[in-house]
Amino acid sequence: MALIVVFLVLRLRGALGSRDGFDGKDKNDEGFNHDPSKHDQDSENDNVIAMPGTRIGAPADDPYAHQNEPKQDDDLQFEGALGEGVAAIREADPTFHAKDFLEGANYAFEMILNAYAEGNTKTLKPLLSSDVYGGFAGAIEDREARGQTLQETLVGIGETELVEAYMDARDAHVTVKFVSEQISALLDSEGSVIEGDPTKVINATDYWTFARSTKSRNPNWTLVGTGSLS
């Protein structure tokens, strides 16, 4: 089978994080949130990506207490090590639902790719762990110093799959596989193509790992690692 062409190598060169990039932040973390209703309601958190659910037993005045009770369990089912990992996360946080998580992850994928291509570090910062953000910001700074422009279009996401889930002490980690169609090209200061093709749609398969503390009242998840097939 032909190797999948991966443009994250182009787009995120020098910016890829790793799972040990999780910085262990607690209630002050930003990231993507469990509650999609917060997308348009929180002007102070425009960069927070919402996902349904929340922590159980939060105080009445808790700003993160979007829902007080978990919804009925109509969630996706998993087997083997993945199923055990999801069950461990659900035990630590009964409001975790993989189906809703994947919906939010799709939105996070698009937002982060667009923000990186635009060089929008303000949008990126609350969505990434400190280590991953440092890599992204460094790559953006290098690109701008060279006068380069990244043209990026996410044509569509064909598949989003939860492929790994586990607890590390109090921190939940979830890895998602994204299969998407993209157009990507890096241009120099004169508009000439350095890499990629601004007229060609390619397939890309990416693996992103998100994490959050299940002991935090803040339901936000952050991107702590990225990888891709090449």
SULGI-V346850 format. One record per pair of residues at least 24 apart in sequence whose ideal C-beta (glycine too) atoms are under 6 Angstrom apart, sorted by the first residue. I is the first residue (numbers start at 1). J is the second residue. Records with the same first field share a line. If there is no record, write none. Layout:
# SULGI-V346850
I=J / J
This chain:
# SULGI-V346850
4=203 / 205 / 229
5=202
6=204 / 228 / 229 / 230
7=182 / 184 / 204
8=206 / 228
10=184 / 186 / 195 / 196
11=184
14=139
15=135 / 136 / 139
16=226
17=131 / 132 / 135 / 225 / 226
18=225
19=209 / 225
21=129 / 131 / 132 / 224 / 225
22=129 / 211 / 224
23=129 / 130
26=213 / 216
27=216 / 217 / 218
29=218 / 220 / 222
30=126 / 220
31=127 / 220 / 221 / 222
32=104 / 108 / 221
33=219 / 220
34=219
35=66
47=123 / 126
49=104 / 107 / 108
51=100 / 101 / 104
52=100
53=95 / 97
54=95 / 219
55=217
56=94
58=217
62=217
64=217 / 218 / 219
70=94 / 95
75=99
85=165 / 166
86=165
88=167
89=165 / 172
92=214
93=214
98=162
102=160
105=176
106=157 / 160
109=178
110=154
113=154
117=150 / 152
127=223
128=222 / 223
129=222 / 224
132=223
147=189
148=186 / 188
149=187
150=186
151=185 / 198
152=184
153=183
154=182
155=181 / 201
156=181
170=213 / 214 / 215
171=211 / 213
172=212 / 214
173=209 / 211
174=210
175=207 / 209
176=208
177=207
178=206
179=205
180=204
205=229
